[in-house]
């Protein structure tokens, strides 16, 4: 889409699918992005963005509801004078005026940010380190997916970011920025960008929660973001996101308290899906091995 005057026509087509959210993708120009935001709001839709040519500052000023991936914030708070310096991303001072201004604007407007830390660690920056490459969750993915991951990593040039220590520092900055957003009052969502390489469907959500807590979120805040906040953004809060009378009976019963340790989200004793009680082992046996 390159012509902003054609955006209403595009939405007429999308409306037939009963959509509730719209995502602006990298490569979208500001005129088209602004038109998408305006048309989304005119139709009562939530609009989020994976940014590229369209800067975070411009998208937020134009009224975007959310930003996808932490680099949709990070990439726009790097002062021009440090861009191009070796290892600058891992050494970025997040108290610089560009960063302070954008974070304050996100907080003031209550613009949602979905960091998707899992994809940055597991695919883009650190796919080759043992704790990622050999993570037990990877073995739970179907074989066809696991066999495709190395092909896709090579095709996309991952890992990106230079020497390993530079990449580790860059990921640490992503987590630092995530914590800064939370402390500033920016509402966070929880996603993983699965099934990108080594971002195992389903299981990577546990990893994302763990990384959010490592970034400075209290376990309760991470869990709320992953449940009720996600459901609210997707316009599903009347049936999903919390436990109350009249809502869909989808829940997990745990043997350990995730408020004590977020890794306890993995201590699943029972899965209740639409009121049906399921045993985790039985569900895992149904996961395709091939």
C-alpha positions as CSV (number, residue, x, y, z in Angstrom):
1,X,0.0,0.0,0.0
2,X,1.6,3.2,-1.2
3,X,-1.4,5.5,-1.8
4,X,-3.1,6.9,1.3
5,X,-6.3,7.6,-0.6
6,X,-6.8,3.9,-1.1
7,X,-6.8,3.1,2.6
8,X,-10.6,3.3,3.0
9,X,-11.0,0.8,0.1
10,X,-8.6,-1.6,1.8
11,X,-10.6,-1.3,5.1
12,X,-13.8,-2.0,3.3
13,X,-12.3,-5.3,2.2
14,X,-10.9,-6.1,5.7
15,X,-14.2,-5.3,7.3
16,X,-15.7,-8.5,5.8
17,X,-13.4,-10.5,8.0
18,X,-14.7,-9.0,11.2
19,X,-11.3,-7.8,12.3
20,X,-10.7,-6.0,15.6
21,X,-7.0,-5.0,15.2
22,X,-4.8,-3.7,12.4
23,X,-1.0,-3.9,12.2
24,X,1.1,-1.4,10.2
25,X,4.2,-3.2,8.9
26,X,7.8,-2.0,8.3
27,X,8.1,-0.2,5.0
28,X,4.9,1.8,5.4
29,X,5.3,5.5,4.8
30,X,4.1,8.2,7.2
31,X,1.2,9.4,4.9
32,X,-0.1,5.8,4.5
33,X,0.5,5.1,8.2
34,X,-1.4,8.1,9.2
35,X,-4.3,7.3,6.9
36,X,-4.4,3.7,8.4
37,X,-4.5,5.1,11.9
38,X,-7.2,7.5,11.1
39,X,-9.3,4.9,9.3
40,X,-8.8,2.4,12.0
41,X,-10.0,4.8,14.7
42,X,-13.0,5.9,12.5
43,X,-14.1,2.2,12.4
44,X,-13.3,1.6,16.1
45,X,-10.3,-0.7,15.5
46,X,-7.0,-1.0,17.5
47,X,-4.0,-0.2,15.4
48,X,-0.5,-1.3,16.2
49,X,2.8,-0.9,14.2
50,X,6.0,-2.7,13.5
51,X,8.0,0.3,12.5
52,X,10.7,0.9,9.8
53,X,10.5,4.0,7.6
54,X,7.7,5.4,9.8
55,X,9.4,6.7,13.0
56,X,8.1,6.0,16.5
57,X,7.9,9.7,17.2
58,X,5.7,10.3,14.1
59,X,3.5,7.2,14.6
60,X,2.9,8.1,18.2
61,X,2.1,11.7,17.3
62,X,-0.3,10.4,14.6
63,X,-2.2,8.4,17.3
64,X,-1.0,4.8,16.8
65,X,-2.4,2.6,19.7
66,X,0.6,0.3,20.0
67,X,4.1,-0.5,18.9
68,X,5.2,-4.1,18.1
69,X,8.7,-5.2,19.1
70,X,11.1,-3.3,21.4
71,X,13.2,-2.1,18.5
72,X,10.1,-0.1,17.4
73,X,11.1,2.1,20.3
74,X,14.8,1.4,20.6
75,X,15.7,2.2,17.0
76,X,14.3,5.8,17.4
77,X,16.1,6.8,20.6
78,X,19.6,6.5,19.2
79,X,21.2,10.0,18.8
80,X,22.5,10.6,15.3
81,X,26.0,11.4,16.5
82,X,26.5,7.8,17.9
83,X,24.9,6.0,15.0
84,X,27.6,4.0,13.2
85,X,30.0,3.8,16.0
86,X,31.1,0.2,16.7
87,X,28.9,-1.5,19.3
88,X,26.9,1.7,19.9
89,X,23.6,-0.2,20.3
90,X,24.9,-2.1,23.3
91,X,26.4,1.0,24.9
92,X,23.4,3.4,24.4
93,X,22.7,5.7,27.2
94,X,18.9,5.3,27.7
95,X,18.7,8.6,29.7
96,X,19.5,10.6,26.5
97,X,16.9,13.3,25.6
98,X,15.5,11.4,22.6
99,X,14.7,8.4,24.8
100,X,13.3,10.4,27.7
101,X,11.1,12.3,25.4
102,X,9.7,9.3,23.5
103,X,9.1,7.3,26.7
104,X,7.3,10.2,28.3
105,X,5.1,10.6,25.2
106,X,4.3,6.8,25.2
107,X,3.4,7.0,28.9
108,X,1.3,10.2,28.5
109,X,-0.7,8.8,25.6
110,X,-0.9,5.3,27.1
111,X,0.5,3.8,23.9
112,X,0.9,0.0,24.3
113,X,4.3,-1.6,23.6
114,X,4.7,-5.4,22.9
115,X,8.4,-6.0,23.4
116,X,8.6,-9.6,22.0
117,X,11.9,-10.1,23.8
118,X,11.9,-13.8,22.9
119,X,12.4,-13.2,19.2
120,X,15.3,-10.8,19.8
121,X,17.1,-13.2,22.0
122,X,16.3,-16.5,20.4
123,X,16.5,-15.5,16.7
124,X,17.9,-12.1,15.9
125,X,20.7,-11.6,18.5
126,X,21.6,-14.8,20.3
127,X,20.4,-17.8,18.4
128,X,23.9,-19.4,18.6
129,X,24.5,-19.4,22.3
130,X,24.0,-22.7,24.1
131,X,21.3,-21.5,26.5
132,X,19.2,-20.5,23.5
133,X,20.2,-23.1,20.9
134,X,19.9,-26.0,23.3
135,X,16.9,-24.8,25.3
136,X,14.6,-27.7,26.2
137,X,11.6,-25.9,24.8
138,X,13.0,-26.3,21.3
139,X,12.7,-30.0,21.3
140,X,9.0,-29.7,21.8
141,X,8.5,-28.1,18.4
142,X,7.5,-30.3,15.4
143,X,10.5,-31.7,13.5
144,X,9.6,-29.8,10.3
145,X,9.8,-26.5,12.2
146,X,13.1,-27.4,13.8
147,X,14.6,-28.3,10.5
148,X,13.4,-25.1,8.9
149,X,14.9,-22.8,11.6
150,X,18.6,-23.1,10.5
151,X,17.5,-22.4,6.9
152,X,15.6,-19.3,8.0
153,X,18.4,-18.0,10.3
154,X,20.8,-18.2,7.4
155,X,18.3,-16.6,5.0
156,X,17.8,-13.6,7.3
157,X,21.4,-13.2,8.3
158,X,20.9,-14.1,11.9
159,X,22.6,-13.6,14.3
160,X,22.7,-9.9,13.6
161,X,24.7,-7.3,15.6
162,X,28.3,-8.3,15.2
163,X,30.5,-10.0,17.9
164,X,28.8,-12.0,20.6
165,X,29.6,-9.6,23.4
166,X,28.1,-6.7,21.4
167,X,25.0,-8.8,20.8
168,X,24.7,-9.7,24.5
169,X,25.0,-6.0,25.4
170,X,22.4,-5.0,22.9
171,X,19.9,-7.5,24.2
172,X,20.6,-6.3,27.7
173,X,19.7,-2.8,26.5
174,X,16.5,-4.1,25.1
175,X,15.6,-5.4,28.5
176,X,16.7,-2.2,30.2
177,X,14.5,-0.2,27.9
178,X,11.6,-2.6,28.6
179,X,12.0,-2.0,32.3
180,X,12.2,1.8,31.8
181,X,9.0,1.7,29.8
182,X,7.2,-0.2,32.6
183,X,8.5,2.1,35.4
184,X,7.4,5.2,33.3
185,X,3.8,3.8,33.1
186,X,3.8,2.7,29.5
187,X,1.3,-0.2,29.2
188,X,3.0,-3.4,28.0
189,X,1.6,-6.4,26.1
190,X,3.1,-9.9,26.0
191,X,3.9,-11.6,22.7
192,X,6.8,-13.7,21.3
193,X,6.7,-13.5,17.5
194,X,6.4,-17.3,17.4
195,X,7.1,-19.4,15.3
196,X,10.2,-17.6,14.3
197,X,13.4,-19.7,14.8
198,X,13.8,-21.0,18.3
199,X,10.6,-19.2,19.4
200,X,8.7,-22.3,20.1
201,X,4.9,-22.0,19.8
202,X,3.3,-21.8,23.2
203,X,6.3,-22.6,25.2
204,X,8.1,-19.3,24.3
205,X,5.4,-17.5,26.3
206,X,7.0,-18.8,29.5
207,X,10.3,-17.5,28.3
208,X,8.8,-14.1,27.5
209,X,7.4,-13.8,30.9
210,X,10.7,-14.8,32.4
211,X,12.5,-12.1,30.4
212,X,10.0,-9.5,31.3
213,X,10.6,-10.2,35.0
214,X,14.3,-10.1,34.4
215,X,13.7,-6.6,32.8
216,X,12.2,-5.3,36.0
217,X,8.5,-6.2,35.9
218,X,7.0,-7.7,39.0
219,X,5.5,-11.2,38.3
220,X,2.0,-9.9,38.8
221,X,2.5,-7.1,36.3
222,X,3.9,-9.6,33.7
223,X,1.0,-12.0,34.2
224,X,-1.6,-9.2,34.0
225,X,-0.1,-8.0,30.8
226,X,-0.2,-11.5,29.3
227,X,-3.8,-12.1,30.2
228,X,-6.2,-9.2,30.9
229,X,-4.3,-6.5,29.0
230,X,-3.8,-8.7,26.0
231,X,-7.5,-9.6,26.0
232,X,-8.5,-6.0,26.4
233,X,-6.5,-4.8,23.4
234,X,-8.0,-7.6,21.3
235,X,-11.5,-6.6,22.4
236,X,-11.9,-10.0,24.1
237,X,-12.0,-8.8,27.7
238,X,-15.7,-9.8,28.1
239,X,-14.9,-13.4,27.7
240,X,-11.1,-13.8,28.2
241,X,-8.3,-12.4,30.3
242,X,-9.5,-13.0,33.8
243,X,-11.5,-15.5,35.9
244,X,-15.1,-14.4,36.6
245,X,-18.7,-15.6,36.2
246,X,-19.8,-15.7,32.6
247,X,-16.3,-15.7,31.0
248,X,-14.9,-18.6,29.0
249,X,-13.6,-21.3,31.4
250,X,-10.0,-21.3,30.1
251,X,-7.4,-21.5,32.8
252,X,-4.3,-23.2,34.1
253,X,-4.0,-24.8,37.6
254,X,-0.4,-24.6,38.9
255,X,1.3,-26.5,41.7
256,X,3.6,-23.5,42.5
257,X,2.9,-19.8,42.8
258,X,4.2,-17.7,39.9
259,X,4.0,-14.6,42.0
260,X,6.9,-16.1,44.0
261,X,8.9,-17.1,40.9
262,X,7.6,-16.4,37.4
263,X,9.2,-19.7,36.2
264,X,6.4,-21.4,38.2
265,X,4.0,-20.8,35.2
266,X,5.5,-24.0,34.0
267,X,4.2,-26.0,37.0
268,X,1.0,-26.9,35.2
269,X,-1.1,-29.5,37.0
270,X,-4.3,-29.2,35.0
271,X,-5.5,-27.3,31.8
272,X,-9.1,-26.2,31.7
273,X,-10.2,-25.4,28.2
274,X,-13.8,-24.3,27.6
275,X,-14.6,-26.0,30.9
276,X,-13.1,-29.3,29.8
277,X,-10.4,-30.6,32.2
278,X,-7.3,-31.8,30.4
279,X,-4.1,-33.4,31.6
280,X,-0.9,-31.6,30.4
281,X,0.9,-34.9,29.5
282,X,-2.0,-35.9,27.3
283,X,-2.0,-32.6,25.5
284,X,1.7,-32.7,24.9
285,X,1.4,-36.2,23.3
286,X,-1.0,-34.6,20.8
287,X,1.7,-32.1,19.6
288,X,2.8,-33.2,16.1
289,X,6.3,-34.7,16.3
290,X,6.9,-34.3,12.6
